[in-house]
Amino acid sequence: MKLTILGILLSAFAFSAMAADLMPKAEFAKVKDHYVSLGSITTSGEVSAADAKAELSKMADEKGGDIYVVTSANTKNKMHGTAEVYKKK
């Protein structure tokens, strides 16, 4: 039983370590030659900025991205965000 719980905890930690990271535009501009674009992602209807960030990160992971850079955000009643997903070359 203890080994099962330990395995689950280690798996959760390993998965979170592989999550795509948010990179600010200014930082990305310095290293953009090291990345290739995998496309855009969009989320809408989120109730908080943290929820929108979590959803964008999840979507970037699903595309196989290492990082994502937010290209637009809107807060009219519900959060809306668009980001470009990148993977290291």
SULDAQUI-V613820 format. One record per residue. N is the residue number from 1. RES is the residue in one letter. PSI is psi as a letter, one per 30 degrees, with the letter a starting at -180 (999 if undefined). Layout:
BEGIN
n->(N & N)
res->(RES & RES)
psi->(PSI & PSI)
END
This chain:
BEGIN
n->(1 & 2 & 3 & 4 & 5 & 6 & 7 & 8 & 9 & 10 & 11 & 12 & 13 & 14 & 15 & 16 & 17 & 18 & 19 & 20 & 21 & 22 & 23 & 24 & 25 & 26 & 27 & 28 & 29 & 30 & 31 & 32 & 33 & 34 & 35 & 36 & 37 & 38 & 39 & 40 & 41 & 42 & 43 & 44 & 45 & 46 & 47 & 48 & 49 & 50 & 51 & 52 & 53 & 54 & 55 & 56 & 57 & 58 & 59 & 60 & 61 & 62 & 63 & 64 & 65 & 66 & 67 & 68 & 69 & 70 & 71 & 72 & 73 & 74 & 75 & 76 & 77 & 78 & 79 & 80 & 81 & 82 & 83 & 84 & 85 & 86 & 87 & 88 & 89)
res->(M & K & L & T & I & L & G & I & L & L & S & A & F & A & F & S & A & M & A & A & D & L & M & P & K & A & E & F & A & K & V & K & D & H & Y & V & S & L & G & S & I & T & T & S & G & E & V & S & A & A & D & A & K & A & E & L & S & K & M & A & D & E & K & G & G & D & I & Y & V & V & T & S & A & N & T & K & N & K & M & H & G & T & A & E & V & Y & K & K & K)
psi->(e & e & e & e & e & e & e & e & e & e & e & e & e & e & e & f & f & g & k & k & k & k & k & k & e & e & e & e & e & f & g & f & f & g & l & k & k & g & a & l & l & k & l & l & g & l & f & l & e & e & e & e & e & e & e & e & e & e & e & e & e & f & f & g & l & e & l & k & j & k & f & l & k & k & g & j & e & l & k & k & k & k & l & k & k & l & k & k & 999)
END
